Amino acid sequence: MTEAQKFPSKHQITEEQIGFWEENGYFISPSLFGEEELQQGMKHMASVFAEDYETNVPPNIRKWWAGDPETSMKNVDNAWWSDYYIRRFVLSPAIGAIASQLANTDSVRLFQDQLLHKPGIGADRPRSATVGWHQDWAYWKCTTPAHALTARISLDGEYEENGCMQVIRGSHRWGVQDGRHFFQEDADVNDIPDFRAPDGETVEAVPLILEPGGVSFHHSMTLHASTENRTDNPRRTIIAHMIPGETRYQPGTGDHAYNVAVLSAQKDSALEEGDIWEGDRFPVIYPPDAPNG
Ligand SMILES: O=C(O)CCC(=O)C(=O)O
């Protein structure tokens, strides 16, 4: 394949953008989705949270149920099992093409998706629905090498007041940190923990501002978090967590029991160290039209 065939030209990113990613551990693409798609995304996200599943298959993890407080984060993993429209977003060829260039790999698979609805709690309510500082790989030590990456598609637009995500610039180069606080819903995110930055580097939090339909990418070792949403409207994000096609299973870490069970269920024999993360439940996003096996 020539370079031109590899990436439809509008999904080809520049050497400079790849250099930015390698230095900073994040990248923001221009809007990849239009108004109609975003409206459909909101509708289908609401259906999944309401347990109305197009495929009749539930997502494999839910952390919010009807009746739970509306000020809590609504969060579901693997909604693409349940909904065809969500599937269109998280298996988007544009996202796959950009991810393959950032990760410098010939193939990209979906590791799992995530729907995130951060409620608008207004100015006065106690802090809630925050995401504490964490590195994604701290939850995914069952994947090696640690080159997974995430695309976050913003349906509403993201900015500081509605609790946009923040990253610690360059932290993907700093090794494993004390970072497993994703589920801390009352975190004071502006009080940044004492992360270990190498000599000469500083701990700098960068807000990832997104227009509606905009997509941010971050490396699985990049420290990130998000504050509460102080507006009166939800901040909704469809998230594709992706792995390079050569990613292998690393046993003994006790991490991500759900995905390990999914991988194991697709095999005839017991999982072994070094097995490739593959199969229908980890579909190929890039190259487009590749078989899933
Ligand atoms: O959107 C957020 O606030 C956090 C998302 C996140 O932690 C992730 O995509 O890894």
PDBQT file of the ligand as one rigid body, heavy atoms in Angstrom, charges set to zero:
ROOT
HETATM    1  O1  LIG A 301     -13.789  12.066  29.931  1.00  0.00    +0.000 OA
HETATM    2  C1  LIG A 301     -13.318  12.039  31.057  1.00  0.00    +0.000 C 
HETATM    3  O2  LIG A 301     -13.573  12.878  31.899  1.00  0.00    +0.000 OA
HETATM    4  C2  LIG A 301     -12.362  10.933  31.461  1.00  0.00    +0.000 C 
HETATM    5  C3  LIG A 301     -12.196   9.913  30.399  1.00  0.00    +0.000 C 
HETATM    6  C4  LIG A 301     -11.078   8.962  30.672  1.00  0.00    +0.000 C 
HETATM    7  O3  LIG A 301     -10.608   8.807  31.762  1.00  0.00    +0.000 OA
HETATM    8  C5  LIG A 301     -10.555   8.207  29.540  1.00  0.00    +0.000 C 
HETATM    9  O4  LIG A 301     -11.069   8.338  28.419  1.00  0.00    +0.000 OA
HETATM   10  O5  LIG A 301      -9.587   7.446  29.730  1.00  0.00    +0.000 OA
ENDROOT
TORSDOF 0
